[in-house]
Amino acid sequence: MTDPLSASLFEMRLQDIYRKHPWIKYEISMQDFVNLFPVRYKNGKPLKPEQPASVALDRDLFLEVLVAFKQSFN
């Protein structure tokens, strides 16, 4: 079962992460950054985002994305 409220919360947290790291705007737009982490479901449960292959994100930034996901969906 999809949870639009949690998905929206995750998207807002991704936008906050984007704003927190001003260097990202030179690499990718905010909408494209959010689109790097689509919420996918398997058996009704959201799947943890994967490190995108198309954009090189440092480890700490990706960890922030994972924390935002966990906070949004747990």
C-alpha positions in Angstrom: 0.0 0.0 0.0 1.4 3.4 -1.0 1.5 6.1 1.6 1.3 9.5 -0.2 1.8 11.4 3.1 5.1 9.7 3.8 6.2 10.1 0.2 5.5 13.8 0.4 7.4 14.0 3.7 10.3 12.3 2.1 10.3 14.7 -0.9 10.2 17.7 1.5 13.2 16.2 3.4 15.1 15.7 0.1 14.5 19.4 -0.7 15.8 20.3 2.7 19.0 18.3 2.0 19.4 19.9 -1.3 19.1 23.4 0.2 21.6 22.4 3.0 24.3 21.7 0.4 24.6 24.7 -1.8 27.2 23.1 -4.1 24.6 20.6 -5.4 22.9 23.4 -7.4 25.9 23.4 -9.7 25.5 19.7 -10.4 21.7 19.2 -10.6 18.4 21.0 -10.2 16.3 20.5 -7.1 13.6 18.6 -9.0 16.2 16.4 -10.7 17.7 15.7 -7.2 14.3 14.7 -5.8 13.7 12.5 -8.9 16.9 10.6 -8.2 15.1 8.9 -5.3 11.7 7.7 -6.5 9.8 5.8 -3.9 9.3 2.2 -5.1 7.2 -0.4 -3.3 7.5 -4.2 -3.0 4.8 -6.2 -1.3 3.3 -2.9 -0.1 6.5 -1.7 1.6 8.7 1.1 0.5 12.1 0.1 -0.8 15.2 1.9 0.5 16.6 4.3 -2.1 19.7 3.3 -4.0 22.8 5.3 -4.7 22.1 6.9 -8.1 24.5 5.9 -10.9 23.9 9.1 -12.9 25.1 11.6 -10.3 28.1 11.2 -8.0 26.9 11.9 -4.5 29.3 11.7 -1.6 28.8 9.1 1.1 27.6 11.6 3.7 25.0 13.1 1.5 23.6 9.7 0.5 23.5 8.8 4.2 21.4 11.9 4.8 19.0 10.7 2.1 18.8 7.3 3.8 18.1 8.9 7.2 15.4 11.1 5.6 13.8 8.0 4.0 13.8 6.1 7.3 12.3 9.1 9.2 9.6 9.5 6.6 8.5 5.9 6.3 9.0 4.5 9.9 
